[in-house]
């Protein structure tokens, strides 16, 4: 049985044209000294609030005080129904009613007010433009309660900026970062390493499924990237919200000239929609702006791979390694490409190097598990995949490959269990659904397998293994004619060489 290694899913939203919008205001603050993570954590905890409602609980941050009136800012989707009764819990544990809720059309930002005679700290605004790719950022908020955690508990995570675009994407998002976040943290603050507020967290590393899952009704889907709306965008829209900074800050113009990050984020969105030629064009532009933009090379390589341009994909991975020989993600990417094209031994060497450089990079263990499975080292594959899950419990692709491991061991019940776990993490993955169907074939549940393959094909008809699995299911039912048709079709569908597919570019967030 062939197996697949899949990159996890990214959500960036659909792009909108911001060419007519000038992000003309940005708070200028004196150059601040970096604080320790403990100091930033204290600042964050003193200004972050928990927003409670029956509809969409979330987080927010206190940004202004006027007498006994405080103003908070959050994501608009947290306060999507202004007629609902929203309350907040301040850091001292007291509850307050939210009033004067105002949202911005087309941008996922909202402000609200509450009254209190207690003196609460106010977040210090920072310059989001001073946090480029690689800068340390912190996200604070209150994740939703789960079966494991019965109450919402304050959470504070550290990460790095992945991209900081001049021109926001849909709903105003332009800052991307790698922090681990959970549903319920939407609307919470994003701080720089000086403890200054530079963005509002809006879309997280995991989001609730947009469609119900028959496997897990409380599903969390890993998206890989986190998206925030920067202070630059907020200052531009502040007057529309009735918010006045005139007595507090100095405002200055900010350039809207597109930079490498802008082209990169737009290219990622096109990749998500299967427009690989467009992705390549935009990554070309990103690289033209910045010849050392490592993620752009790897993103372009992934798009070339999806078009079966083997040499171009390998060249992009090689170029990234030429620029930075110790870039673990580039070694992991090259390992993936080599394995898919049958160079398993050489692939293993690059995976080993990736793990040597970054021992906690979950993605490398997932790919190496796939390589070992190709080399029939089933026990070694299982060990690597379990390690990947230990490092990243939301690695649905690792669970999917564990299903393939137990398929090879001819233990279909366990193969089905792992495939269902992968689907519970991402029910939208056509590739995982094909693996689930393969596990069902092993259990001789042929009709159910055919139904799952049909669902996968309706999402992505280019997965050649889908037709191979359906061929086996039809053969099991005695329908030799249909089995032959699917078997023949699999040979001419999708890729002529690769055994796998890259579903998205979220591996670049690591």
N, C-alpha and C positions, 0 to 999 in steps of 0.2 A: 504494500500500500504506500503510495507516495505521501509525503507530508509537506506541510507548509510552515513557513515562519512569517508572521505578519506584524507590521508595525501598528501601534495602537492609534485610535481615531482622534482627529483634531477637530475642534469646532472653532471657526473664526467668524462665522456669520457671513452673509453676502455683502460684497463691497458696494458702497454707494459713492457717488461722485461728490467730492469735497472741493473740486477745483474752484467753485464759486464762493467758497467760504474761506475767509482769511482769519487764521488763528492769530489775532493781532495783539493779544495781551498775555503777559506772563509776569508773575511776581518775581521781582529781583530781590534776593536776600544776600547778605554778606556771605562770603565763603565760609562754610562751617567745617569745623573739625570733626573727623569721624569719631563716633562714640563706640563703646563696647556693645556687644549684642545684649548684655545684661542691662545696660543703661537704656538702650532703645526699647527693650522689653518693658521696663518700668514706665517709660513715656507712653508707649502704646496702650498699656493696661489702664492708665489713668484717663485716657480720652476715648476709648472704644466702648460703644454701647451695644446692648443686645436688643434688637427690635422684635417684639412679640406680636403675633396675630394668628388667627385661625387659618389664614390663607397662605401667606408667604413669609415666614419668619426669616430674619436676616440680621445684618450688622450695620453699624454706622459709626460716625466719629464726630465729636464736638468740635466745631470750628469757630464759634463766635459767642460772646456773652455781651448782653446789653441790659444792665440792671439785673433783674431776676429772670430775664428771657435768654434762653440758650438756643443756638441754631446747630443742627446736625446736618451732615450731608451723607447720602447713601446712594445706592443704585435705584433707579426709578422702578425697576421690575419688583423690587422688594415692597414698594408702596403703590403697586399697580392699581389698587382700588381705593381711591381717597375717601370713599364713603365707609370703608371698614374702620373698625376701632383698633388703632395701633397704640401700643404702649412700649416704652423703652425701660430697660433696667440699666441704671448707671453703675459705675464701678463700685460704689458703696453699697450696692444691693437694693437701693430704693427704686420704686416704680413711678413712672411719670406718663401722663397722657400726651401723645403727639398731636399737634395742631398745625394749622397753616401749611399743609403739605402742598408743595409746588414741584411739578416735574417739567422737564424740557422736552419738547417734541423732537423726535429723531435722535435724541441722545439719552443714554441710559443713566441719567443723573436726576436726583431730586433732593430738595431740602425740606426740613420740617423744624418746628420749634417745640420747646417744652418750658414749663415754668418751674423754678425752684429757688428757694432762699439759701440753699446750700451752695458753697463755692466750689465749682468744678474747674479743673484745668482745661485749657483750650489748645488744640493741636497747632503747632507752628507750621506755616506753609513753607514749602521749599520749591526749588526750581527743578522741575522734572527733566529739563533739557540737560542737566548736569549728571544724569544717570544713564550713561551709554551702555552698550552691550558689555556684559561682564561685571557691571557694578552690583554690589550687594544691596538687596532690598528685603524688607520684612513685611509680612501680611498678618494682620490681627483680625479676629472675629470669633463668632460663636457658631460652630457647626450644629446642624440639626441633630436631635436625639435619634438614636438608632436602637436596634435590638440589643446591641452590646453596651451602649452608653445610654442610660435611661433619661438623662437630662442634658441640656445644652451647656457645654463647658467651654470657657474661654480658651482660645488656641492662638499660638504665636509661632510663625514659621519663618525660616530664613531661606533665601534663594538668590538667584542671579538674574539680571536683566538679559533676556534673549534678543529683544529688538525694541527700539524706541523710535517710532516713525514720526515724521513731521505732519503727515496728512492722515487723520484718523480713518479707520475702517467704518463699517456699519455701526451705528449707535454710539459713535464717538470713541471707540476703542483704538488705542495706538501703542500702549505699553504692554509688552509681553515678558513674562518672567516664569521661573522654573519652580517656585515655591509649591510645596504640597498643600493643597487646600481641599475643603469639603463643602458640600451644599450647606447653606446657612451662613457662610462667611461672606456671601455677596453683600456689597455695600460697605464692607469694612475698609479700614485704611491701609494704604501701602506707604511705608516709610523708607527713606534713604538711610545711609549708614550714620547720618548725623541726627536721626530721630525726627526728621522733618517730613511732613505729609507731602507726597509727590503724586499720588493717584488714589482713585477709589477702585477697589477690587470689584469686578463685575461678573466675569465668567471664569469658572475655576477648573482645576485639573480634573475634577469629577463633577458631573451634572446629572440631575435626574433624567431618566430616559424620556424622550419625546413621544414614545409610544409604549403602551403597556407590554410587559413581557409575560408570556405564559409560564415562564420558569421562576421569575422573581419579581413580584409586584412592587418591591421597594428597591428597584435596581439603581445602581450608580454606574455610569459609563465613564471610563477614563478618557480624557480628551488630550492629555499631555501638556498643553499650554494653559497658562493663566493670562487673562486679559484685564487691563485696567484703563480707566479714563483719567488722563493726566490733569494736573492743576492748570496747565495751559488752556485746556478745553474748558475747564470750569470757569476760569477767569473771563473767558470770552463770553460765556453764557450767564455770568453772574447777574448782570443787570436785568436779563429776562426773568430771572427768578426773584427779582426785587431785593437782591443782595448787594450791599454797599461795602466796598473795601476802601473807599477813598480816605478814611481816617486812619488806616492801618498799614497800607502798603504802597510801594512805588510800582507803577505799571510801565512796561516797555514792550516794544514790538518783537515779534519772533518770526523768523524766516519760515516760509511755506515751501521752499524749494525741495523737491523730492530728493531723498538720499537713499543709500543702499538699503536701509531697513524698509523703506516704503515699498520698493520693488520686491524685496524678499517676501514681505507679508502678503502682498497682492498675488505673488506667484504661489504661495502656499494655499491660498484660497482657490486658485484655479486648479491646483493639483487635487484638492478635495473634491472638486466637481468633475474630475476626469479629463481636464483640458491640459494635457501634458505638453503639447506644442506651445501653448501660451505660457505655461510654467517655464519652459526653457527660455523663451524670449525675455521674460521678466528677470529670470536669474542671470541672463547675459547682461542685462542692464545693471543689476545689483553688483555684479563682478566688475563691470566697467567703472562703476563708481568707487569700488573698493576691491582691488586685486587680491587682497588677502581675506576676503569674506568666506571663511571656511564653510559655513552652513549653506551658502548659496551654491558652492560647488557640489556638495552632497545632495542638495535638493535637485539640482540639475541632473546629477547622476541618477537619482531615483526616477525622474521623469524620462530620461533616456532609457533606463531599464524597462519601464512600462511600455515603451515603444519598441522594445526588443533591439535597441541599439547597443549591443553588447560592448563594443570597443569604446564608444563614447562614455558609457556608464563607468567603465573601468578607468578611463582617462581622468574623469572627474574625481574619482576616489583617489587616484594617484596624485593628482594635482593638489588636493587637500593635504595629503601626506607630505608632499614636497614642501609645502608652505610650513607645515607644522608636523614633523615626523612623530611627535609624541601625542597626537590628538587621538584619544581612545575611540571616540565615536567614528572617526574615519577608518580606523583599523577594523572596527566592528562592521562597518558598511562594506568594506572590501571583503571581509570574511563572508558576508551574506552573498555578495555578487559571485564570488568564486565558488561557493557551495552550490548555488543555483545553476552554475554553468559546469558543474561536475568536477571541479578542481578541489576535491575535498581535503586532501592533505595540505595544500597550500593555504586553503581557507582556515584550517585548524591553527596554523601558525599565526595568522593575523588575529584570530579570536584570543589565542593565548596572550599575544602582545597587548591587546585591548584590556584584558583582565589584569595583566601585570601593571599596566599604567593606571588603571582605575578599578581596583578590586570590588568596589561597590556599585559598579555600573550594571544594572540588572539586564539591560538589553544584550550585553555581550554574552552572558550565560545562556540567554534564550537562543541566540544564534548558534553558539557552540553546541548547545543541546541538539539543534537541528543537524549540525555537521556530524556529530557523533552518531545520530540516528542514520544518516546517510552511510556512515562507515560500519553500520550494524553493531555499534557499541551501545546497546540498549540500556544497560545499567548506567554507563557514563552519561548518556543523554538524560536519563531520569534525574540523576544527581544534579546536573547543571540546571535543568528546568525547575527543580524544587528550590535550588538556590536563587534563581531569578525571582520566584514567587516570594521567597523569604525577604528579598531586598525590595520588591515591589508587589504587594499583595493584589494589585489591580492588573497584573500582567495577563490579560485574557489570552494573548497569543501563546504564553507559556503553558497555560492550562490546555489550550488546543493541541499543542505539540505533545503534552503528556497523554492526551487521548490517543494520539498516533503511536506513542510508545506502547500503550497497552493494547492497541490494535495489533501491533507487531507481535506482542506476547500472546495474542489470541485470548485475551481476557476481556471480552466485549462489555461486560457489566461495568468494569472500572473505566473502560474507554468512554462509555456513555456518560458516566458520572462526571468525568473531567470535561467532556465536551459540553455538558449542560452547565457546568460551572463557568466555562468560557462564555457561553451564550448569556448567562445571567449577568456577566460583566459587560457584554456588548452584544445585545440581540440584533443590532443593525449590521453586523459583519457577515457578509455573504460567504467569505472564506471559512469562518468558524462554523457556519451552518453546514457547509459541505463536509467538514470534518465530523460533525455530529451525524450527518447522514451516513458517512463511512462507518462510524461506530454502530449505527443501527443495522447496517448490512451485516456486520459481524455477528449481531444478535439475531439475524434472519427476520428482522422487522422491515421487510422489503417495501411494503406500501407506504409506511411512515417515512422511510428513507427517500422514496421518490417524491413525496410531498415536500420534504425539507429541501431537496435539490431544486425542485421547481421554484420554491421561494427564493433560494439563493440566486438562481439564474435570472429571476425577475429583477433582482437588484444589480447583478453584475453577470451578464451573459458571456464574459470573456474568460471565466475560470474553467480551463480545460479539464481539470480534475473533477468538476461537477458532472460532466458527461461520462467520465470513466466510472464514477461511483454509481450513477444512475444506470449505466450499462450493466454493472454487477447486480444491481437490484432487479432489473428486468430479467436477467439471466436466472436469478433465484426464483422468480415467478414463472419461469418457463417461457417467457416471451423472447425467443431467440432473435426474431427479426428486429425488434426495437433495441435489444441489447447490441446487435451488430451495428445498427445505425448510429447509436450513441457512441459506441467504441470507435467507429470510423470518424465521426464528427470530432471527437476529442483530439484526434491526431492532427486536425487542421484548424483547431480553434485556439484563439488567444496566442500564446507564445510558442515559437518553434523550438526554443531551447530551454528557457527557464522553467523550473518546476513550481515557482512561487510567485507571489505578487506583493507589492508594497501598497497597502491600503491608504496610507497617509504619511505625513512628514513629521509626526509628533516625536519621533526618535531624536529629532534635532533639538528638542528642549532639554536633553540630558547633557 
